[in-house]
Amino acid sequence: MSAVSSNSFARSNTAVGLFFMLPAAAFLLCFLTYPLGLGVWLGFTDAKIGRDGIFIGIENYQALARDSVFWMAVYNTVLYTFIASVLKFGFGLWLALILNEHLPFKSFFRAIILLPWVVPTVLSALAFWWIYDAQFSILSWSLMQIGWIDGPINFLGDPNNARASVIAANVWRGIPFVAISLLAGLQTIPQSLHEAASLDGATGWQRFRFITLPMLTPIIAVVMTFSVLFTFTDFQLIYVLTKGGPVNATHLMATLSFQRGIPGGQLGEGAAIAVAMIPFLLASILFSFFGLQRRKWQQGGQD
Amino acid sequence: MASVEFANVRKSFGTHPVIKGVDIEIADGEFVILVGPSGCGKSTLLRMLAGLENISAGEIRIGGQVVNNLAPKERDIAMVFQNYALYPHMTVADNMAFSLKLKGAARSEIDKRVKPAAEILGLTPLLDRFPRQLSGGQRQRVAMGRAIVRDPQVFLFDEPLSNLDAKLRVAMRAEIKELHQRLKTTTVYVTHDQIEAMTMADKIVVMHDGIVEQIGAPLELYDQPANLFVASFIGSPAMNMIKGKLDPDSALKFKSESGVELPVAKAPESAKGRNLIYGLRPEHMTIAAGGIPAEVVVIEPTGSETQMIMRVGTDLVTGVFHQRISAKPGEKIGLSIHAEATYLFDAETGKRLV
C-alpha cells in the first residue's frame, strides 16, 4: 500500500519535473538544436539562396579541402586564437594581480576596467578602424610626430600588419573578461595562506608561484576556455575592420563562412565551413572538461 | 630559541589606536598567553610580533634584536593560524616541508626533519593526504607540524583551538602543553578563553582595550587580581561583584546597597567612605544555617559540584558547592562567607584595595 503510493508519488513528482522543464526544452530545441541541425544538414547539400539544395554527401567538404582560401582561414583562426588568448591571459592576469593589491580608488579602477567589455563590439571596432586608418591613423600620426617613422603605417593593407592589428583589437576587448574573472578567483584565496607562506620564508615571486598560481588554476581553466571559444568564433571585429581582407589575409572561419553563405549565396558551402569549426571547438571544450575536473586536493571532506 | 620583548609598543589603524603602549617581557623558553575579550588587541599584537602588521611606535625585540623593520621571513618565527592556513593544494608532507623547500634543502634533509615531527604529532599515516581529507584536529596538528619542522626561535599561536569542538579542544590543550614541555621553544599564544590561558600558560598577559591589565602566573592572577577587569575575566564561573560601602560603625563589615552585611578580613583606611565593590569567588562560601540570608533562584547540579544562583538582598550571587544540595528554587538558606578570601575594589578606579 505504502509502496504503491510512494511509487505514484515519485512518478507524479517526475511528471511535474518534466512539465517544468518543458519551456526550457522547447527553447533549446527551437533556438539551439534546430539551427545546429539545419546547419549540419545544409553542409551536406548544395543549397543556394532562393533554392532548396539536394543532398550531395561530402562534396562541399571535398571542395573545401582543395580550397586554399579555406585553409588560409583555418590558419588565420588558429593563429588569431592562439596569440590573442596568450596575450589576453598574460595581460589579464597581470591586471588582476594589480587590482588585487590595496590601491586607492580600487573599486573605481575595477569598474573602469570593464569598459572595453561593455562597449558593443561594433562600436569599438569602428573606433579601431579609425585608429588603423591608412591616412588619418592617430598611431601613425603620433609616431611621425615623435619622429620614429617617416610615413603612415599601412595597418590594414598589409597582410601581416592586418593580422597583428585585428589581434591587438581583440586583445584590447578581451582583457577585461579575463582580468575580472581572475580577480574574482584571486579574492577567494585566503589572506592567511599568503601570511603563512611569507612566515615560511617565501618571497613575493615564490608566493605567486607556489600559492597563487596553483590555487588559481581551476579558474584559469574556465576563463581561458571561454576566452578561447569567444576568440575562435569571433566575427564582428574582423567584419568591421577588414571584412577578411586584404586578399583574405585576415579571414577567420566565421567570416569566411558568412562571406560564402550570405553575400556569396552558397549556403551549403558556408554551412560546411561553419560545421568545420565544430571539431576545434569540441577540442577546446574537452580540454576544459579535463582542466575543470576537480583536482585531487579539492576532493573529499568539507572545509 | 629566544626571548621576546615588547617595549612601549603602539599601533593605530588610521587615527584609531588599537594598541596603546604595551610592555611585555618574555623569557627564553617561556609559554606566554595573551588573553582578553575580542577586540582587545591581542591578535594584533601577535601579528605585529610576526611581522604581518607594522609597528606604529615602540620596539619589538626577539633575542635582543630589534625586529621592527624585519620582514616576517627574516624573523625566524612560526605561526599557527586560527583557520590553520594549510596550503590546500599540497599534501600534509608538502605542507610541513614547504619552508625547507623554499630554503632549498635537500630531499634527505627534508625527510630527516619532517619524519620526526610527523612522528611526534601522530601524523605519519596521514602524510600523503590533502588538508581537505583531514578532520579539524588533524589539520590543527598539521599546522603545528609545519611550525615544528621550522625549528624557529618563537612559536606563535593565534586562537588555534577555537575552531575545534569542546572535547577536542581539551585534548589539544594538553597536547600543545606537552609539546612545549618537550621542545621548550618560546611560545606566545593568543586566546579569548581564560580556561585555556589558566591551564596552559607559564605566564598570562591579560589585555583589555589595547593595554595590558596585568601580567602574572595563572594562580597569581586568580588569587591577586590587580583590578576589577582581571578579577571578572579570570575564573569561571565569574567572581561575584557586589556594590556597596564599608560599614562606618563596624570596620570589618561591608554593607551592600540593599543593606546586606558581608564580612571582610581587613579594611584599610583608604577604603573608608568610598564607593566599593565587594568581590567574592563562587567557591568561597558554604551553606550554614543562620548565615547570611539568601534565596535560591536557580540550581544547576553538574555531578561533581553544584552551582547555585542565589539572591542576597537584591544582588544575584553565584555559588559553587562541592556537596550535593537538595534545595528548591525559592527556598531560603543561609550562607557563610570565607572573609579572608574576599576582595575590595575601588568602584571608580577599579583598582583592588584588599
Contacts between the chains, C-beta under 8 A, distances in Angstrom:
chain1	res1	chain2	res2	distance
A	190	B	83	6.9
A	190	B	85	6.8
A	192	B	81	4.9
A	192	B	83	5.9
A	192	B	85	3.9
A	193	B	85	5.4
A	193	B	87	6.4
A	195	B	50	7.7
A	195	B	52	5.3
A	195	B	72	7.5
A	195	B	79	7.7
A	195	B	81	7.3
A	195	B	85	6.8
A	196	B	79	7.1
A	196	B	81	6.3
A	196	B	85	4.0
A	196	B	87	7.6
A	196	B	146	7.9
A	197	B	87	7.6
A	197	B	98	7.4
A	198	B	51	8.0
A	198	B	52	7.7
A	198	B	71	7.3
A	198	B	72	4.7
A	198	B	73	5.9
A	199	B	50	6.2
A	199	B	51	7.7
A	199	B	52	7.8
A	199	B	72	4.8
A	199	B	73	6.8
A	199	B	77	6.7
A	199	B	78	6.5
A	199	B	79	5.3
A	200	B	73	7.4
A	200	B	78	8.0
A	200	B	98	5.3
A	200	B	99	3.9
A	200	B	102	6.3
A	200	B	146	7.5
A	200	B	150	7.4
A	201	B	73	4.1
A	201	B	99	5.3
A	201	B	102	4.8
A	201	B	103	6.4
A	202	B	73	7.0
A	202	B	102	5.5
A	203	B	73	7.8
A	206	B	102	6.0
A	210	B	87	7.7
A	210	B	98	7.4
A	210	B	102	7.9
A	211	B	87	6.7
A	214	B	89	4.5
A	215	B	88	7.1
A	215	B	89	6.1
A	295	B	89	7.2
A	296	B	130	6.6
A	297	B	88	5.6
A	297	B	89	4.5
A	297	B	90	7.4
A	297	B	130	4.3
A	297	B	131	7.7
A	297	B	132	6.7
A	298	B	88	7.5
A	298	B	132	6.9
A	299	B	130	7.7
A	299	B	132	6.8
A	299	B	133	7.7
A	300	B	130	7.4
A	300	B	132	5.3
A	300	B	133	4.4
A	301	B	132	4.4
A	301	B	133	5.2
A	301	B	134	7.0
A	302	B	132	7.9
A	303	B	132	7.6
